[in-house]
Amino acid sequence: MTAMEEIAEYAFMAFVAIAIIAGLAVGFIAYDAGDWNATSVADANAYVTLIMLILGVIVGLVSITTKEVRPFLIASIALMVTRVGVDVWEPLSTIHGLLSYWATGILNYIVAFVAPAAVIISIRSVWVLAQKK
């Protein structure tokens, strides 16, 4: 593994860690406010989502190698489908209300991070396929 691939791998893991920590923090704020749509929560959510989108663009441009494209895109699809059914986390509220907020926050930010990377990688893959003909 080259030094650049190693740096990209560590950057990807760091970005996922940032998404998890941000999900825990904003999830706690949302739990404390009682709603994801409260003003303080909406502002924090918007800023964190913007940061995750920017980090996702960086990953999409520099981090994913050719042999990682298919597994990355499959995992991205799985994450985005899970995000659509975000109510699956609601049963966690029976254990403790905070767990549902944490799970929702973490998933939101990981998807916000992975989605732009998946779009960029998909476009690059289609471009490569189109050039082969």
C-alpha positions in Angstrom: 0.0 0.0 0.0 1.4 3.4 -1.0 1.6 6.3 1.4 -1.2 8.1 -0.4 -3.6 5.1 -0.1 -2.7 4.8 3.5 -3.5 8.5 4.1 -6.8 8.1 2.2 -7.7 5.1 4.4 -7.0 6.9 7.6 -8.8 10.0 6.4 -11.9 7.9 5.5 -11.9 6.3 9.0 -11.4 9.8 10.6 -14.4 11.2 8.6 -16.6 8.3 9.7 -15.5 8.9 13.3 -16.4 12.6 12.9 -19.8 11.5 11.6 -20.4 9.3 14.6 -19.2 11.9 17.1 -21.4 14.6 15.5 -24.3 12.2 15.4 -23.9 11.6 19.1 -23.6 15.3 19.9 -26.4 16.6 17.7 -28.6 13.6 18.7 -28.2 14.6 22.3 -29.0 18.2 21.5 -32.1 17.0 19.7 -33.1 14.8 22.6 -32.7 17.6 25.0 -34.7 19.9 22.8 -37.3 17.2 22.2 -37.3 17.6 18.4 -35.0 17.5 15.4 -36.8 20.7 14.1 -36.0 22.9 17.1 -34.0 26.0 16.0 -30.8 25.2 17.8 -30.9 21.6 16.5 -31.8 22.6 13.0 -28.8 25.0 12.9 -26.4 22.5 14.2 -27.8 19.8 11.9 -27.3 22.1 8.9 -23.7 22.9 9.7 -22.7 19.3 10.4 -24.5 18.1 7.3 -22.6 20.7 5.2 -19.3 19.6 6.7 -20.1 15.9 6.0 -21.1 16.7 2.4 -17.7 18.5 1.9 -15.8 15.6 3.4 -17.8 13.2 1.2 -16.8 15.1 -1.9 -13.1 14.9 -0.8 -13.4 11.1 -0.3 -15.2 10.7 -3.7 -12.4 12.6 -5.5 -9.3 11.1 -3.9 -10.0 8.1 -1.7 -11.7 5.3 -3.4 -9.6 3.1 -5.7 -10.8 1.2 -8.8 -11.0 -2.1 -6.9 -13.0 -0.6 -4.1 -15.7 1.0 -6.4 -18.2 -1.9 -6.4 -18.1 -2.7 -2.7 -18.3 1.0 -1.9 -21.3 1.6 -4.1 -23.1 -1.5 -2.7 -22.5 -0.3 0.8 -23.6 3.2 -0.1 -26.9 1.9 -1.5 -27.5 -0.1 1.7 -26.9 2.9 3.8 -29.2 5.1 1.8 -31.9 2.5 1.8 -31.6 2.2 5.6 -31.8 6.0 5.8 -35.1 6.0 4.0 -36.6 3.7 6.6 -35.2 5.8 9.5 -38.3 4.8 11.7 -36.6 1.4 12.2 -34.7 3.2 15.1 -37.9 4.1 16.9 -38.1 0.9 19.0 -34.8 2.1 20.6 -37.0 4.7 22.3 -38.5 2.0 24.5 -35.1 1.3 26.0 -34.2 5.0 26.3 -35.3 7.9 24.2 -31.8 9.1 23.6 -30.8 6.0 21.8 -33.2 6.7 18.9 -31.9 10.2 18.6 -28.3 9.0 18.6 -29.0 6.3 16.0 -30.8 8.8 13.7 -28.0 11.4 14.0 -25.2 8.9 13.3 -27.0 7.4 10.3 -27.9 10.9 8.9 -24.3 12.1 9.0 -22.8 8.9 7.7 -25.2 9.0 4.8 -24.5 12.8 4.3 -20.8 11.8 4.1 -21.2 8.8 1.8 -23.8 10.1 -0.6 -21.7 12.7 -2.4 -18.8 10.2 -2.6 -21.1 7.6 -4.1 -22.3 10.1 -6.7 -18.8 11.1 -7.7 -17.6 7.5 -7.9 -20.7 6.5 -9.9 -20.1 9.3 -12.4 -16.5 8.3 -12.7 -17.5 4.6 -13.3 -20.0 5.6 -16.0 -17.4 7.8 -17.6 -14.9 4.9 -17.7 -17.6 2.5 -19.1 -18.6 5.1 -21.8 -14.9 5.5 -22.9 -14.5 1.7 -23.4 -17.0 1.6 -26.3 
